[in-house]
Amino acid sequence: MRSEEKVFQIAREYLERTINFLDDEPHIRVQEEEFGWIVFYNSKRYVVNGEVDREMFGNAPLIISKDDYSVHVTGTARPLEYYIEQYIRTREEKKS
């Protein structure tokens, strides 16, 4: 399985376990970075069909590590760059 396919599978399984999409499913977009992948998601019915009442709020992006494919939840209170910096700093501390 290619890395990108594996990331989509991990993200989908994580989201389906942790979020109730009711009668919908997640729409996932992945952005590859040096440290791993950033996963953005929303309701498929919102993204594809424009159903505004299906838009998700508080859907913090996920980071999936290139080291071990672990999932790390970011947040929505600060810019994404803040959470990325926190993740990178923690990752480097664990390696040293």
N, C-alpha and C positions, 0 to 999 in steps of 0.2 A: 504494500500500500504506500503510495506517495505521501510525503509529509503533509501537503496541503489537504489531501483527502482525509488523512488521519486527524488533522486539526478540525475540519468540518465535523467529523464524526464525534470527536471529543466534545466540541462545543454543543452540538445538537443534543447529545446524551446528557450533558450537564444542565442545559437549559430545560430540557423536558423533565428532569428530576427536581429542579428547584423552582420552576415558574409554572403557574397554571395558565396555559394559553387558551383555556375554555375550549371552544370548538374551532380553534385556529392552530397554527403552527408557527414556529419562529422563522423569520427571514434573516439569514446570517450573511454578513459581509466580513471578509478577513483581509487584514492589511499586514503583510510580512515586514518585520523589522529585524535588526541585527540580533536582538535578544530573544526573539520569538515572534508571536503573532498577536495582533490586537483584534479582538472579535467584537464587532458591532452587531446589534440585533434589534429587531422590533417585530411587531405582529405582521405576518405575511399579508393579511387582508388589508392592513394599513399601507404597507409599502407597495404592493402590487395593484390593489384595487382602489386605493385612496380613501378607504373607509375611515374617516377621521375619528369616529367613536371607538375604533380599534387601536389607536395610537397608544403606545406604552409610555409610561412616565417612570423615571427612576431606574431606567435600564442601563446601569453602569456597564461600560465596556469590560470585557474580560481580557486578561493576558494569558496566553498559553506559552509556556517556557519551551525554548528550543533544546534545553538541557535534558528535560525529562517529561515533557508534555503535561506538566502539572498546570492546573487552572488557578488563576489569581484574579480575584474580583477587585476592580478599581472602585471608583466612587463618582458621584455627580456633584458634590459640593464645591469642588475645585476643578481647574482646567485639567484635561487629560495628561498634559505634560507633567504635572505634579505627581500623579500616580505612577507614571512611567519612571520618573526619577527615583521615587521611593522603591519601586520594584528593583531597578538596576542597583541601587545602593544596597538593598538587602541581599540581593543575589551575589554581589561582590563580597560582602561581609561573610557570607556562608562559604565562599570559595577560599577565603584566606584563613 
